[in-house]
C-alpha cells in the first residue's frame, strides 16, 4: 500500500463547510444505549408535501423512524425518492416539516446535514473515477487540518496524525465491504456492485447517525448482496439507523425491522414485512389487482 500521508485533499460538495460546527446539535458516540435513553425519534416528517406545478409527488407524509432499519417500498412513481431528496436536503419541501433528532432541518443543505450525522447515497453511484478507491474515502473525511494552507504548513504534525487516522478509518470501512484489496485501484474500474459498496463505505467515513439508502442492491451481484446485508446489519448493531428504498423485496425482508409502503405520494400502510405484504392494498398498488 503506497503512502498518502503527504497528499492534499480538496473539499467536496458533501463535506461540511469551514466554520460549520456540531455544537448546534451535540452528537454523542453512536450506540444503541445512547439512542434508547432518548424518546426523540431519530427522524420524523410531519405533513410533508412536495408539489411540482399541479403534480403532488409527496402528499402529507407523516413518518417516524423508531426502528434500527426501516424499509420504504412502493411502485414506481410513488414518491419514495422525492421523499428522500427532501429529507437529505437535495430538495425543499412545499409544505410540512422534517426533524432529525428533534431538530427542524428542512432549511439545511446536504453538507450541513452530513455534519450532523444524516448521510445519503444515490441510485447511481457518484464516485470520483480518476481517484483510487482509498482516495475516494479519504476525501469524505470532514474537518481535516490539511484542507487549509495554514493548517498544512503551520501544523504539519497534526496533519500527518489526522491523515494516518483517516487511512485507518478508511481501511476498516473498506475491509467491512470487502474492498480493501482494491484500495489502490481506480474507482472507475470497479463493477456496478462494488461502486455501491464504495458509496456505503464512504458514508461510514462521515460517522453517521442515520444513512438513507436509495436502491442499494441495484446492480449488485448476489455474492455482494450478502456483503451489503452483513454490513448494514453490523452498522445497525453499532447504533447507526437506516432508511432504505429498495425494489428487491427479498432484501427488504432480510434487513428491515419495519416497512412503510408508499403509493401516490402517501404512506399507504406500515408494519412488519409480513404484515404489509399481506395487505390487499399493497398488492393492488404493486400489481393493480383488486382484492
C-alpha positions as CSV (number, residue, x, y, z in Angstrom):
1,X,0.0,0.0,0.0
2,X,1.5,3.3,-1.0
3,X,1.7,6.2,1.5
4,X,-0.7,9.0,1.1
5,X,0.4,10.9,4.2
6,X,1.6,14.0,2.3
7,X,-1.3,14.4,-0.1
8,X,-3.5,17.5,0.0
9,X,-7.2,16.7,-0.2
10,X,-9.7,19.2,-1.7
11,X,-13.1,19.7,-0.1
12,X,-16.0,18.0,-1.8
13,X,-19.7,19.1,-2.0
14,X,-20.9,16.9,0.7
15,X,-18.3,17.9,3.3
16,X,-19.2,20.4,6.0
17,X,-18.2,23.9,5.0
18,X,-15.3,25.5,7.0
19,X,-16.8,27.1,10.1
20,X,-19.7,24.7,10.4
21,X,-20.0,23.4,14.0
22,X,-21.5,20.4,15.6
23,X,-22.1,22.5,18.7
24,X,-25.5,23.3,17.4
25,X,-26.6,19.7,17.9
26,X,-24.3,17.6,20.2
27,X,-23.6,14.2,18.8
28,X,-22.7,11.5,21.3
29,X,-20.8,8.4,20.2
30,X,-23.1,6.2,18.1
31,X,-24.7,3.4,20.1
32,X,-28.0,1.7,20.8
33,X,-27.7,2.6,24.5
34,X,-27.4,6.3,23.9
35,X,-30.4,6.2,21.5
36,X,-32.5,4.2,23.9
37,X,-32.1,6.9,26.6
38,X,-34.0,9.4,24.3
39,X,-37.6,9.5,23.4
40,X,-36.9,11.8,20.5
41,X,-37.3,9.9,17.1
42,X,-34.1,9.8,15.0
43,X,-36.1,11.1,12.1
44,X,-39.6,12.4,11.8
45,X,-41.6,14.1,9.0
46,X,-44.9,15.9,9.6
47,X,-47.4,16.5,6.9
48,X,-44.6,16.6,4.4
49,X,-45.5,17.7,0.8
50,X,-43.8,18.4,-2.5
51,X,-45.5,19.9,-5.5
52,X,-44.2,20.4,-9.0
53,X,-46.8,22.7,-10.5
54,X,-50.1,20.7,-10.4
55,X,-48.4,17.4,-9.5
56,X,-48.1,16.5,-5.9
57,X,-45.3,13.9,-5.7
58,X,-45.4,13.8,-1.8
59,X,-48.7,14.4,-0.2
60,X,-48.9,14.9,3.5
61,X,-46.4,12.2,4.7
62,X,-46.1,11.6,8.4
63,X,-43.1,9.3,9.0
64,X,-41.4,8.3,12.3
65,X,-38.2,6.2,12.3
66,X,-38.3,4.2,15.6
67,X,-36.6,1.0,14.3
68,X,-33.0,0.4,13.5
69,X,-33.6,-0.5,9.8
70,X,-36.8,0.9,8.1
71,X,-37.7,-0.1,4.6
72,X,-39.6,2.2,2.2
73,X,-41.2,0.4,-0.7
74,X,-43.8,1.1,-3.3
75,X,-44.4,1.1,-7.0
76,X,-42.5,3.4,-9.4
77,X,-43.8,7.0,-9.1
78,X,-44.9,6.5,-5.5
79,X,-42.8,9.4,-4.3
80,X,-40.1,7.5,-2.5
81,X,-37.0,9.1,-4.0
82,X,-38.6,12.6,-3.8
83,X,-39.2,11.9,-0.1
84,X,-35.5,11.0,0.4
85,X,-34.5,14.1,-1.6
86,X,-36.4,16.3,0.8
87,X,-35.1,14.6,3.9
88,X,-31.5,14.7,2.7
89,X,-31.6,18.4,1.7
90,X,-31.4,17.9,-2.0
91,X,-34.9,19.5,-2.5
92,X,-37.0,21.7,-0.3
93,X,-40.5,20.7,0.8
94,X,-43.5,22.6,-0.4
95,X,-45.1,22.2,3.0
96,X,-44.6,20.3,6.2
97,X,-41.6,19.7,8.4
98,X,-38.6,17.3,8.7
99,X,-37.0,16.8,12.1
100,X,-33.7,15.0,12.8
101,X,-33.1,14.0,16.4
102,X,-35.7,16.6,17.4
103,X,-34.3,19.5,15.3
104,X,-36.1,21.0,12.3
105,X,-33.7,20.5,9.4
106,X,-35.8,21.5,6.3
107,X,-33.7,24.5,5.5
108,X,-30.3,22.8,5.8
109,X,-28.2,21.8,2.7
110,X,-26.8,18.3,2.4
111,X,-23.3,19.2,3.7
112,X,-24.7,20.6,6.9
113,X,-26.9,17.5,7.3
114,X,-23.8,15.3,6.8
115,X,-22.0,17.2,9.5
116,X,-25.0,16.4,11.9
117,X,-24.8,12.7,11.0
118,X,-27.5,12.4,8.3
119,X,-25.9,10.9,5.2
120,X,-27.5,9.7,1.9
121,X,-26.4,7.5,-1.1
122,X,-28.0,7.6,-4.5
123,X,-29.4,5.2,-7.1
124,X,-26.5,5.9,-9.4
125,X,-23.1,5.8,-7.7
126,X,-21.2,9.1,-7.7
127,X,-17.6,8.0,-7.2
128,X,-14.6,10.1,-8.5
129,X,-13.4,7.8,-11.2
130,X,-9.8,9.0,-11.6
131,X,-9.0,8.7,-7.9
132,X,-8.3,5.4,-6.2
133,X,-10.8,3.6,-4.0
134,X,-8.9,4.7,-0.9
135,X,-8.7,8.3,-2.0
136,X,-12.4,8.4,-2.6
137,X,-12.9,7.5,1.1
138,X,-10.2,9.9,2.4
139,X,-12.0,12.8,0.6
140,X,-15.1,12.1,2.7
141,X,-13.3,12.7,6.0
142,X,-14.5,16.1,7.3
143,X,-12.7,18.8,9.2
144,X,-9.1,17.9,8.4
145,X,-6.4,20.4,9.2
146,X,-4.6,19.8,5.9
147,X,-7.6,21.2,3.9
148,X,-6.3,24.7,4.5
149,X,-2.9,26.1,3.5
150,X,-2.4,27.5,7.1
151,X,-3.1,24.1,8.6
152,X,-0.9,22.3,6.1
153,X,2.2,24.4,6.8
154,X,1.6,25.6,10.4
155,X,0.5,22.2,11.8
156,X,2.3,19.5,9.8
157,X,2.4,17.1,12.8
158,X,-1.4,17.4,13.3
159,X,-1.9,16.9,9.5
160,X,0.1,13.7,9.5
161,X,-1.7,12.3,12.5
162,X,-5.1,13.1,11.1
163,X,-4.3,11.6,7.7
164,X,-2.9,8.5,9.4
165,X,-6.1,8.2,11.4
166,X,-8.2,8.8,8.3
167,X,-6.3,6.0,6.5
168,X,-7.0,3.6,9.4
169,X,-10.7,4.5,9.4
170,X,-10.9,4.1,5.6
171,X,-9.1,0.7,5.9
172,X,-11.6,-0.5,8.4
173,X,-14.5,0.7,6.2
174,X,-13.1,-0.9,3.1
175,X,-12.5,-4.2,4.9
176,X,-16.1,-4.1,6.1
177,X,-17.3,-4.1,2.5
178,X,-14.5,-6.4,1.2
179,X,-12.9,-3.7,-0.9
180,X,-9.6,-3.2,0.9
181,X,-7.8,-5.4,-1.6
182,X,-8.8,-2.8,-4.3
183,X,-7.8,0.2,-2.3
184,X,-5.2,1.3,-4.9
185,X,-7.4,0.6,-7.9
186,X,-9.1,3.5,-9.7
187,X,-12.6,3.8,-8.5
188,X,-13.7,3.9,-12.2
189,X,-12.6,0.3,-12.6
190,X,-15.0,-1.1,-10.1
191,X,-18.1,-3.0,-11.1
192,X,-21.5,-1.5,-10.5
193,X,-22.0,-3.6,-7.4
194,X,-18.6,-2.6,-6.0
195,X,-19.3,1.0,-6.5
196,X,-22.5,0.7,-4.4
197,X,-20.4,-0.9,-1.7
198,X,-17.9,2.0,-2.0
199,X,-20.7,4.5,-1.6
200,X,-21.7,2.8,1.7
201,X,-18.1,2.8,2.9
202,X,-17.8,6.5,2.1
203,X,-20.9,7.2,4.1
204,X,-19.4,5.4,7.1
205,X,-16.4,7.8,6.9
206,X,-18.7,10.6,8.0
207,X,-19.6,8.9,11.3
208,X,-23.3,8.9,10.5
209,X,-26.2,8.5,12.9
210,X,-28.6,7.8,10.0
211,X,-27.9,6.6,6.5
212,X,-30.5,7.0,3.7
213,X,-30.0,4.3,1.0
214,X,-31.7,4.6,-2.4
215,X,-31.8,1.2,-4.0
216,X,-28.5,-0.1,-2.6
217,X,-28.9,-3.5,-4.1
218,X,-29.5,-2.3,-7.7
219,X,-26.8,-3.8,-9.9
220,X,-25.2,-5.7,-7.1
221,X,-24.3,-9.4,-7.7
222,X,-25.8,-12.0,-5.3
223,X,-22.4,-12.5,-3.6
224,X,-22.1,-8.8,-3.0
225,X,-25.6,-8.6,-1.7
226,X,-24.5,-10.8,1.2
227,X,-21.7,-8.4,2.0
228,X,-24.1,-5.5,1.7
229,X,-26.6,-7.1,4.1
230,X,-24.0,-8.1,6.6
231,X,-22.5,-4.5,6.5
232,X,-25.9,-2.8,7.1
233,X,-26.7,-5.3,9.9
234,X,-23.3,-4.6,11.5
235,X,-23.7,-0.9,11.4
236,X,-27.2,-1.1,12.7
237,X,-25.9,-3.1,15.6
238,X,-23.4,-0.3,16.3
239,X,-26.2,2.2,16.5
240,X,-26.5,3.6,13.0
241,X,-30.1,3.9,11.7
242,X,-31.1,3.2,8.2
243,X,-34.0,4.2,5.9
244,X,-33.8,2.1,2.8
245,X,-35.6,2.4,-0.6
246,X,-35.4,-0.9,-2.4
247,X,-37.4,-2.7,-5.1
248,X,-35.9,-6.1,-4.3
249,X,-38.4,-7.3,-1.6
250,X,-36.1,-10.1,-0.6
251,X,-33.5,-7.5,0.5
252,X,-36.2,-5.7,2.4
253,X,-37.4,-8.9,4.1
254,X,-33.9,-9.8,5.1
255,X,-33.0,-6.5,6.5
256,X,-35.9,-4.4,7.7
257,X,-37.4,-4.4,11.2
258,X,-40.2,-2.1,9.9
259,X,-41.6,-1.4,6.4
260,X,-43.5,1.6,5.1
261,X,-45.4,1.4,1.8
262,X,-45.9,4.5,-0.3
263,X,-48.4,4.9,-3.1
264,X,-49.5,8.1,-4.9
265,X,-47.3,10.2,-2.6
266,X,-48.7,9.0,0.6
267,X,-47.9,6.3,3.2
268,X,-50.4,3.5,2.4
269,X,-49.6,1.3,5.3
270,X,-46.7,0.3,7.6
271,X,-45.7,-2.6,9.8
272,X,-43.5,-5.7,9.6
273,X,-42.7,-7.1,6.2
274,X,-45.1,-9.9,6.7
275,X,-47.9,-7.5,7.7
276,X,-47.5,-5.1,4.8
277,X,-47.1,-7.8,2.1
278,X,-50.3,-9.4,3.4
279,X,-52.3,-6.2,3.0
280,X,-54.6,-6.3,-0.1
281,X,-54.0,-2.6,-0.7
282,X,-50.3,-3.2,-1.2
283,X,-51.0,-6.0,-3.7
284,X,-53.3,-3.6,-5.6
285,X,-50.7,-0.8,-5.5
286,X,-48.0,-3.0,-6.9
287,X,-49.9,-5.2,-9.3
288,X,-53.1,-3.3,-10.0
289,X,-55.1,-6.3,-8.8
290,X,-58.3,-5.7,-6.9
291,X,-58.7,-7.9,-3.8
